[in-house]
Amino acid sequence: MIDTYTFHDMTLSWLNGAMIGTDGGTIFGPVPRALWGRYYPYNDKNQVAEVCDPIVIQYQGKNYIIDASFNLDKFNEKGKRNVGLQQEGSIQEDFETLGITPEDIDVVMMTHMHNDHASGLTYFEDDQWQSTFPNATIYISDIEWDAVRHPNVRTKNTYPKENWEAIQGQVETFTDSITIAEGISMEVTGGHSPGHTIIRLEQAGETMLHMADILLTFVHTNPLWVGGLDDYPMDSISAKQDLMPEALANNYRFIFYHDPYYRVVEYTEDGKNIQYAMESSRDVFIPFTDQQDRVPKQVEAAVVE
């Protein structure tokens, strides 16, 4: 099943990518489990559920996609075990359900190039790596693109050449921000990666914000809650301090790539509760329990789809 949300003239559809069990410290960084475990469920291995679900946006006769998920053909059984693979997903089938193919994608917007977002950009065929979206322009911030091509000892395993060499001719880079189309823009925040980027959708005076990996899940609204893999956590904190007050005060709705429980959330102005939510239809292998006694509540008037 594909979750779909209509935002005025835009139709957003979540492809069902890989679902993985990730160590809680990876997702919540320095926040102790005694605290985050009251908001977010975990299992006896200290794993939390995470998805890698690209978002297709159909708008003004074009097909856009946010990030590319895992290409699990690049992983052997040990690699799949190490990432905590629980479900392989159904991306190809989901394209068919939408009535399009990867060749129909016009624009790819990469929030960053970590392996869990970018390995789906290519596949191996005829003895070489091929572009998954051969007819698309692929937008990546110039800082991130430079980091990809010149990895250091920390980043070399998350920026492998097989993810990006085959797409070099399709890449368009930008500095600071760029307008992709009327109502669609990308803005560099840094933090999670050198050139990490968020995506802003604007229609009829309303805004949807995809903060990618500086807002990993619906409980990461506190600026100090940043992931353990952030390269520059103080930049993540600073970006959230800038973005969250604006978003909460103006009733922005947030969309998620990694959150397995919610697709769309609008918070109350203090960010502590939910006044609109579109839940994910995915079958998540770690359910909420009564231990999560501080999870953001849906206020009485909340709309839940």
Steps between C-alpha positions, in 0.01 A plus 500: 500500500619850415428788736392808304438857613352784295651843559295729276645441149767259623450128559751342739546121500733304725676204340553212740875465527705294741394476864789451739565458869747770599682531830322758714823691551528555125162670489509688830871572542586640843143481630484213754255217442347567841369820338439420132354159586203677657425653160601235248480118511796262494556126523719280720797562268473877556388533139248750374306468175606715207389512137671639192199609298546730199226756442364547147346840430281529192446864409435703186544198276840403641623227734736595781653267757666569833794263557541146369506252791727194514584286201515175692665321207817676615489314834601144577333312783750634752437856383125455530545364852724790595244761395232307689284425196146403593305560176644545151214721384319520168631803311477350150146378562410839644614675183270268306212584733557869430498428128853627445851360471836627626556626145202735547665686790588852389674629812679332790552714811772355720493620859846350534700209364530256789463140394147456639381786279720464192578134429172475308629754247680226306474133410738251338426374150707409191818495710468860614314728736197667344286795605165397650345828383670553164278788384511703820693802611649416840534794737765483773655785696850590383643437848352150510613419147853603587490285815377202296788523255764562768405279796705480814570210732161548670286540188658269242267210583183707468603670173602196288582570136240256370231734632610809310745443215226390258288812564767769468366629170154552649603694810420868546649662808398813686622725779286583804157459335326441171147519361432174317152600380230739610431396860792255532835608644809353664701666779838395637517449876808285544518318830416139426744511208712783359239604243182360651194664345134543594208530259221754521164461322274805478144518367220754555673662798569166672834327552618145535855442623720198450786540745651165401755371751503796735141399587532124483167418664191674626646516853818686399347849531734601784799670331735310731375163382734421210613169359820327599626501140488878455837622373444849641240474779526865604399598147201267523399661827541850357291416192221358714510805727446715192240286327280355774363827649404624153341169410306452823373858511371476143346151512739345253452131437802270512567201277740218581731257321614291798202504736311167474194616696403833340512645149372851579481684833389847605584591858346732753690827528709377793602193298396263777181359350348418163206677345508321164654169401502264207616166630710258299327186380818295539509203735766607749680221684537702824166623637438768758452375858396655830868585558456786252313718746630830361439448129347815342125469540242576237300788643125458526432681174778323312432370153648155440497326165 
